[in-house]
Amino acid sequence: MGAFDVVVLGGGTAGVHVATEVADGGQAVALVEAGLIGGESPYLACVPSNSLLLSAARDQTWEDAVARRTEVTGGLDDSAPARRLRRAGVTVIRGTGRITAPGTVEVRLAPDAGQAAAGPTVPLAYSDLVIATGCEPVAPPIEGLPDIPAWTTAEGLCSPDLPRRLIVLGGGPAGCELTQIYASFGSQVTLVEAEAALLPGEPAFAGEILAAALRRAGAEIYLGSRATKAERTPDGLTLALADGTRIDADRLLLATGRRPRLGGLGLDALGLEITPGMPLPTTTRCEVAGASGPGRVWAAGDVTGTTNTHASHYQASVVAANIGGQQREADYSAIPRCVFTMPSVFAVGVVPGIAAADQDEAEEDAEAGEEDAEAGRDAASPAVAGHGSGSDHGSDHGSDHGSGHGAAAADDRTRRMLRIARVPAEAGTQPQAQTAAETGAAAAVTAAAAARSAEADRNAAAAHGPRLITARASLGDTTRAHLGQDDLGCLELYADAETGVLAGAVAVGPDAASWMGEVTLAIRAKISVAVLADVVHAFPTYGEALETALRELAGTGGSKIFAYQQEKGTGPLSELDMETPEGDAIEQHQDVVEDETGAAARREVPLDVNEADAAEQERAVGFDDDDYR
Ligand SMILES: Cc1cc2nc3c(=O)[nH]c(=O)nc-3n(C[C@H](O)[C@H](O)[C@H](O)COP(=O)(O)OP(=O)(O)OC[C@H]3O[C@@H](n4cnc5c(N)ncnc54)[C@H](O)[C@@H]3O)c2cc1C
């Protein structure tokens, strides 16, 4: 039996990163991978999707796009990353791992090249186990589905074929990206989404602008439409919707959600009982809650309920640091959620409906915690079912993750943070079937979406007390949009009214992830809105739109927030510790005046907003040492 300090189950983004870092720290590491070293992202998900989207934006032919995709995915040959791992000192074992007892994993070795039968099994002993087995697609229960030609997203992103007629089932990020890809290259695409809007977990305006863009690309979109039956036909397939509509196509692509890949892992050997579809419950240190030893058990990546490559990578760093003896905690307050369509969608932190739902769950958790405490139940019992539909790549629908009632406070907080992207859209929006391939003016869409979003804010705030204050800006007002002749963009910023820092943001526009990076930093570092409103953006950039929204939030540029506060009776933002640059300047001016009158000798005190900002940041950011353990 091989004995290792660390055994990593799953060699995707998370597993490869943990293994490399831990080996670098001098520990003996084995990485067990059943498929491709590198996992989904470089071969079957992010990389091919973004490659095809870029080719579409450059008006390449389908053949050229396929050739480029094959090139960037290395023809699905993982020998180079495997070599890199070995060079880093990692023992790479190709096979399927299963936990047989605390401290022991058994690997069924992959068959040798050219052989059909699976290889023998080998046992591995570990001191630390890292579970990084990712997630897998979920097919919805539709009658006849197994009998028709259907693709998973991975198959849709690897195919050399361009179907003449394609149905994409699911309007989350993956479904939207694949719709844009195939529609751009000339397929007749019909997108069917059961919820009332695309990107159900994000504010409605994002999905509405995106729907308009996809329709302009030629896609037909059915919203609030449930697929009930699929049938093979002589020239392809027919999908029936609940309202009786029938859609003919050559191929169906399933983008209907994913669930953590935990089946057959032998988690019961660690005393863990996981509800199917639920993620591994983890602490803020990414340690699996409730796993029995000997040996510590960690988890990173989609298996924990995160749904993107950067979060997997981040958790992997946290795990590696903790295995190496540090005390590091993951902070989920500012993990970006992206859709790389054109226009793209970027979201980070909390959004109004989600913040309200999150609060409800926090209250429920607190109540349940009290009940559990009264009943004397085990505080570390694993998770129970959650609900809702997500908007991240990994959880297009219904693969949401629940919280374990009665878990330790830190665990509850972790799970709530993870759930941020997955709470369902606000109830109350009526499903509507939209069959016309209408485009509509982008500005009209933006305005309508904006009005609805503002209404949702007010409802959420009214129901749950003052929390998030929303400011909105249109990218169409920037010179960059004027130059590019596009008005397809809008952003919303959400400030926590009590603390005066940004809590979340959503932007729709060209390459939004690149110019919204500063918002991610602002949320993570808790930089005050007052300071952010004083940041200068290069001209001409889309980032200038941030200034409009930030000034409005800081109370220096618009009347909307003032009106909102009057209505709520809360007064200007500065009374809520949201100091404005003007406020800082006035304060400093007063200091100067006092100095001038009180001091015998006159001193020069510059009216320096930057200094005040620095002092403010020191106060407001309030990092304690724990943040960087
Ligand atoms: C269509 C699509 C597009 C996406 N686009 C983006 C994007 O643009 N940006 C972004 O950030 N994210 C994107 N994602 C999400 C991203 O791909 C995942 O979040 C990321 O790949 C997760 O990494 P991971 O290491 O957790 O899992 P994976 O990469 O899935 O790795 C898990 C590995 O574990 C292996 N494994 C499973 N069970 C066992 C076992 N028992 N023994 C041994 N090995 C096992 C699997 O073979 C797999 O290789 C996209 C996802 C999809 C579906």
The ligand as an ORCA input file, in Angstrom:
! r2SCAN-3c Opt
* xyz 0 1
  C     -20.178     24.981    -20.021
  C     -19.385     25.497    -18.865
  C     -18.683     26.665    -19.000
  C     -17.949     27.174    -17.912
  N     -17.278     28.351    -18.051
  C     -16.630     28.874    -17.007
  C     -15.919     30.100    -17.127
  O     -15.895     30.709    -18.194
  N     -15.279     30.579    -16.035
  C     -15.289     29.914    -14.840
  O     -14.687     30.397    -13.890
  N     -15.934     28.737    -14.699
  C     -16.597     28.201    -15.745
  N     -17.217     26.986    -15.613
  C     -17.131     26.262    -14.315
  C     -15.775     25.520    -14.186
  O     -15.586     24.699    -15.302
  C     -15.750     24.684    -12.909
  O     -16.117     25.505    -11.828
  C     -14.380     24.111    -12.631
  O     -13.966     23.306    -13.706
  C     -14.425     23.277    -11.345
  O     -13.168     22.718    -11.079
  P     -13.065     21.479    -10.067
  O     -11.620     21.218     -9.865
  O     -13.918     21.693     -8.896
  O     -13.753     20.282    -10.845
  P     -13.360     19.524    -12.269
  O     -12.590     20.436    -13.105
  O     -14.640     19.000    -12.730
  O     -12.411     18.388    -11.759
  C     -12.863     17.286    -11.026
  C     -12.101     16.066    -11.504
  O     -12.334     14.985    -10.614
  C     -12.294     13.800    -11.351
  N     -12.975     12.767    -10.554
  C     -14.272     12.718    -10.199
  N     -14.506     11.658     -9.402
  C     -13.324     11.030     -9.256
  C     -12.907      9.874     -8.529
  N     -13.757      9.153     -7.787
  N     -11.606      9.511     -8.603
  C     -10.734     10.214     -9.345
  N     -11.075     11.315    -10.036
  C     -12.345     11.728     -9.980
  C     -13.006     14.138    -12.646
  O     -12.622     13.257    -13.676
  C     -12.539     15.577    -12.888
  O     -11.461     15.663    -13.774
  C     -17.943     26.470    -16.681
  C     -18.648     25.267    -16.561
  C     -19.370     24.785    -17.628
  C     -20.132     23.494    -17.460
*
